[in-house]
Amino acid sequence: LSPEKVDALLAAPTRADGFPLRDRALLCLLYATGCRASEVAELPLSQVLLEERYCKCRGKGNKERLVSLNPVAVAALENYLQHERPALADKRHDEHLLLSRTGRPLTRLTIWRLVKRYAARIGCSSQVSPHTLRHSFATHMLAGGAEIRALQGKLGHANIRTTQIYTHVE
């Protein structure tokens, strides 16, 4: 997605949606970190350090990595945590960051559906998915001058070739 389309996607949730603050926080988190939907779904609240502007996510192979949060993501997460999450919290699942209307953690499939809904709302292709935001993150980082090795670490890739293929770098 172009940076303009990403901006439109992040702004897509409105008051007419059930949980617009959660959904905006979700979209901002996916794009700001380049995390996979499954990593965001499993993200514990205790691993999100807003004052330090990073979170610890657990990726493939159960490997943990630190991912930074940009000011837009921090603001969206603070807004969600202050205004919507307390009403969603269920003591049984209180450790997860992103919660459903029933208080359970959002699933990877629910995250996928939410991204699809907001992408359709802004007129994007039906091919847009959480992985599209991961790819957009990587592409925009490289276009902005990020080093390929730094990006490899941010994405949690064990092999640099994976990062090169992923970002269409030849």
Buried (B, 14 or more C-beta within 10 A) or exposed (E): BEEEBBBBBBEBBEEEBEBBBBBBBBBBBBBBBBBBBBBBBBBBBEBBEBEEEBBBBBBEEEEEBBBEBEEBBBBBBEBBBEEBBEEBBEEEBEEBBBBBEEBBBBBBEBBBEBBBEBBEBBEBEEEBBBBBBBBBBBBBBBEEEBEBEEBBEBBBBEEEEEBBEBBEEE
